[in-house]
Amino acid sequence: MSLTGRWRIVEMDMWDRDAIDLEGPGFIELAKDGTGQFGFIAVHGWMDCRPTKRDGRPCVEFSWDGDGEDQPVNGRGWAMLADNGTLEGHLFIHMGDDSGFRATSFAEANAQDGR
């Protein structure tokens, strides 16, 4: 299974699902060309991804630049493919909050939501 594609953020350590989806479904998207983007709450970031492995599993580490509540923000993070097919990772906002996250395919997230 590949890390590339658009994933729905369904869980974060710091925020509940209503907060994650404040401005639309929370997501993280990883492209084959080493770029990506994410959005949750009022934060949107564009990522520079570097492939690696953690515990023998496919992983990306990334730096990101973006905006949060109309203010420039940046940071770093990582995302790893879990054994159960979900994407798990951690996102750090420079000089701000950080949170672990779990993401699933949009189809799976919609099925769990009854959509």
Rosetta blueprint (number, residue, H / E / L):
1 M L
2 S L
3 L L
4 T L
5 G E
6 R E
7 W E
8 R E
9 I E
10 V E
11 E E
12 M E
13 D L
14 M L
15 W L
16 D L
17 R H
18 D H
19 A H
20 I H
21 D L
22 L L
23 E L
24 G L
25 P L
26 G L
27 F E
28 I E
29 E E
30 L E
31 A L
32 K L
33 D L
34 G L
35 T E
36 G E
37 Q E
38 F E
39 G E
40 F E
41 I L
42 A L
43 V E
44 H E
45 G E
46 W E
47 M E
48 D E
49 C E
50 R E
51 P E
52 T E
53 K E
54 R E
55 D L
56 G L
57 R E
58 P E
59 C E
60 V E
61 E E
62 F E
63 S E
64 W E
65 D E
66 G E
67 D E
68 G E
69 E L
70 D L
71 Q E
72 P E
73 V E
74 N E
75 G E
76 R E
77 G E
78 W E
79 A E
80 M E
81 L E
82 A L
83 D L
84 N L
85 G L
86 T L
87 L E
88 E E
89 G E
90 H E
91 L E
92 F E
93 I E
94 H L
95 M L
96 G L
97 D L
98 D E
99 S E
100 G E
101 F E
102 R E
103 A E
104 T E
105 S E
106 F H
107 A H
108 E H
109 A H
110 N H
111 A H
112 Q H
113 D H
114 G L
115 R L
